[in-house]
Amino acid sequence: MGERAMNHILPRAEGVRLPVVAGGEGCYLIDTEGRRYLDGSGGAAVSCLGHGDPDIIAAIKAQLDRVAFAHTGFFTSEPAEALADLLVETAPGDLSRVYFLSGGSEAAETAIKIARQHWVARGEPGRHRLIAREQSYHGNTLGALAAGGNPARKAPYAPLLAEMHHIPPCHHYRHGEPGESAEDYGRRAADALEAEILRLGPETVMAFMAETVSGATLGCVPPAPGYFRRIREICDRYGVLLILDEVMCGMGRTGTLWACEQDGVAPDIATIAKGLGGGYQPIGAMLCTEAVYAPIVEAHGAFQHGHTYIGHPTATAAGLAVLTKLTRGGLAARAAEIGAVLREKLEARFGQHPNVGDIRGRGMFQGIEIVADRESKAPFPRARGVAPKIKKAAMRAGLICYPAQGTADGQAGDHVLLAPPFIIEPSQIDELTDKLETAITEAI
C-alpha cells in the first residue's frame, strides 16, 4: 500500500504504517504504489472541492507570483479584503466583521476571547462563564478543548483546562423520551440552557457555544426542529452571546453555505474553517457582529489578540477562490442535490442493517451510528474497537471514511462520518456504499 514508517514525525497513532500520498484527482487520493482511495469523508470534512482543482491551484500560484506573505501588523492584502467582503455578503444575520486564522481551533479560541473582551468592554467583567454541550468538539488548543465536551480527549489535560459548563447535546435518537416528538424534545433540550444560565447566574454567563450540526464526536447530528430558535430566544432573554461553530458543518457542507440558514437563526459570533480552504491552504475565520465588536473598540481601541499568520495572503487567495466556487459557482447548491442522492443510497443500503441504529445528517454531511442491537440501541463496548476496525478495513478496500468512538455516552458507541467532495457523482456514491458495507461487515 505504499506504506512508510514514521520515524521522526510524531504520529497520530504509534505502530500504524500509513500509505504515502503521491497525488490527488477529483474524489480520489493516490499513494506511491498507485493505489486509489475514494475520499468519502473529505479527510475530516475538509476537501469540499476534491483534489487537484485547477482553478484553486491557479489562484494560489497567481498570489505566490505577487507576494506569499505580509504580516498584518504592517499590511492588509487584496485577497483578504475580498474574501472578507464575500463572507459578509453571504453571512446570516448581522455578521459583519471577519478575523482570518489558520484553522478551526484558532477560530474557536478567537471566538471565546472576543466574547470575553466584549463583556469586559461593556463593564460587565463578571461575565466569564461559557456554556457549551456534552459530546461536542470545538478544537484541540486548550481553550477550545475545554469548551468541547468530549471526555476522552480532555482527560489528560484536565488540570490545565479553564472552567467551562456543559448541557446535554441535542440528540433525539439517544435522548428523546418514548413517544416524544422531535419538536417537543428540541424544546426540552434547549430549555436545559435556560436552567444552566439560571443555576450559574445570568450575570456570570458570557456565551453559549454549539456546533450547528454536530460533527466528529456525535457523527452529523442535526438539531431538532425549533431547537436553535429556542436557544436564540434564551440567549437574547439573558443577554448571552450565541457562538455557532460551523468549522465542520459550514461552507456548503449541509447544502446551504451556512448550516444555520436551515434553522432560521443567526449567531452573534461564528467560526468556520475546513471547507473555507477546501484543504488547498490552512485557513479559518471568526465572524462577529458590529454589536459585539464596537464596544471593544470604544473601550480598548482594538481586539487584544493576534497570530503571525492571520489574514495570510496566499491562504485568503485560496479561500476566495473556494468560496467563489461554492457561491457563484453553485457548488454549495450542488451539495444539497447530490447530498439527497447520498442519503437515499445510504438508506437503501444500510436502512435495515442489523448493526445500523441511525442514519442522519444534512446534505453532504451524513453519519451512520453503529450499534450492537437495533431494538435497544445498545452500543458496542469501546474495547471492541469497532470504529478503528472500520477505518482500517475501509482503507484496505480503497475508501477513506471518518469513524469515531464514544458516540453513545462519550466512551461507548461508534459512528462513521461521511463528507465526500461536492463534485462526487452518483456512480462514485455507489462505490462508496459498496466499500463501506464491506468495511462494516469485516469489522463487525
Rosetta blueprint (number, residue, H / E / L):
1 M L
2 G L
3 E E
4 R E
5 A L
6 M L
7 N L
8 H L
9 I L
10 L L
11 P L
12 R L
13 A L
14 E L
15 G L
16 V L
17 R L
18 L E
19 P E
20 V L
21 V E
22 A E
23 G E
24 G E
25 E E
26 G E
27 C L
28 Y E
29 L E
30 I E
31 D E
32 T L
33 E L
34 G L
35 R L
36 R E
37 Y E
38 L E
39 D E
40 G L
41 S L
42 G H
43 G H
44 A H
45 A H
46 V L
47 S L
48 C L
49 L L
50 G L
51 H E
52 G L
53 D L
54 P H
55 D H
56 I H
57 I H
58 A H
59 A H
60 I H
61 K H
62 A H
63 Q H
64 L H
65 D H
66 R H
67 V L
68 A L
69 F L
70 A L
71 H L
72 T L
73 G L
74 F L
75 F L
76 T L
77 S L
78 E H
79 P H
80 A H
81 E H
82 A H
83 L H
84 A H
85 D H
86 L H
87 L H
88 V H
89 E H
90 T H
91 A L
92 P L
93 G L
94 D L
95 L E
96 S E
97 R E
98 V E
99 Y E
100 F E
101 L E
102 S L
103 G L
104 G H
105 S H
106 E H
107 A H
108 A H
109 E H
110 T H
111 A H
112 I H
113 K H
114 I H
115 A H
116 R H
117 Q H
118 H H
119 W H
120 V H
121 A H
122 R L
123 G L
124 E L
125 P L
126 G L
127 R L
128 H L
129 R E
130 L E
131 I E
132 A E
133 R E
134 E L
135 Q L
136 S L
137 Y L
138 H L
139 G L
140 N L
141 T L
142 L H
143 G H
144 A H
145 L H
146 A H
147 A H
148 G L
149 G L
150 N L
151 P H
152 A H
153 R H
154 K H
155 A H
156 P H
157 Y H
158 A H
159 P H
160 L H
161 L L
162 A L
163 E L
164 M L
165 H E
166 H E
167 I E
168 P L
169 P L
170 C L
171 H L
172 H H
173 Y H
174 R H
175 H H
176 G L
177 E L
178 P L
179 G L
180 E L
181 S L
182 A H
183 E H
184 D H
185 Y H
186 G H
187 R H
188 R H
189 A H
190 A H
191 D H
192 A H
193 L H
194 E H
195 A H
196 E H
197 I H
198 L H
199 R H
200 L H
201 G L
202 P H
203 E H
204 T H
205 V E
206 M E
207 A E
208 F E
209 M E
210 A E
211 E E
212 T L
213 V L
214 S L
215 G L
216 A L
217 T L
218 L L
219 G L
220 C L
221 V L
222 P L
223 P L
224 A L
225 P L
226 G L
227 Y H
228 F H
229 R H
230 R H
231 I H
232 R H
233 E H
234 I H
235 C H
236 D H
237 R H
238 Y H
239 G L
240 V L
241 L E
242 L E
243 I E
244 L E
245 D E
246 E L
247 V L
248 M L
249 C L
250 G L
251 M L
252 G L
253 R L
254 T L
255 G L
256 T L
257 L L
258 W L
259 A H
260 C H
261 E H
262 Q H
263 D H
264 G L
265 V L
266 A L
267 P L
268 D L
269 I E
270 A E
271 T E
272 I E
273 A L
274 K H
275 G H
276 L H
277 G L
278 G L
279 G L
280 Y L
281 Q L
282 P L
283 I L
284 G E
285 A E
286 M E
287 L E
288 C E
289 T E
290 E H
291 A H
292 V H
293 Y H
294 A H
295 P H
296 I H
297 V H
298 E H
299 A H
300 H H
301 G L
302 A L
303 F L
304 Q L
305 H L
306 G L
307 H L
308 T L
309 Y L
310 I L
311 G L
312 H L
313 P H
314 T H
315 A H
316 T H
317 A H
318 A H
319 G H
320 L H
321 A H
322 V H
323 L H
324 T H
325 K H
326 L H
327 T H
328 R L
329 G L
330 G L
331 L H
332 A H
333 A H
334 R H
335 A H
336 A H
337 E H
338 I H
339 G H
340 A H
341 V H
342 L H
343 R H
344 E H
345 K H
346 L H
347 E H
348 A H
349 R H
350 F H
351 G L
352 Q L
353 H L
354 P L
355 N L
356 V E
357 G E
358 D E
359 I E
360 R E
361 G E
362 R E
363 G L
364 M L
365 F E
366 Q E
367 G E
368 I E
369 E E
370 I E
371 V L
372 A L
373 D L
374 R L
375 E L
376 S L
377 K L
378 A L
379 P L
380 F L
381 P L
382 R H
383 A H
384 R H
385 G L
386 V H
387 A H
388 P H
389 K H
390 I H
391 K H
392 K H
393 A H
394 A H
395 M H
396 R H
397 A H
398 G L
399 L E
400 I E
401 C L
402 Y E
403 P E
404 A E
405 Q E
406 G L
407 T L
408 A L
409 D L
410 G L
411 Q L
412 A L
413 G L
414 D E
415 H E
416 V E
417 L E
418 L E
419 A L
420 P L
421 P L
422 F L
423 I L
424 I L
425 E L
426 P H
427 S H
428 Q H
429 I H
430 D H
431 E H
432 L H
433 T H
434 D H
435 K H
436 L H
437 E H
438 T H
439 A H
440 I H
441 T H
442 E H
443 A H
444 I L
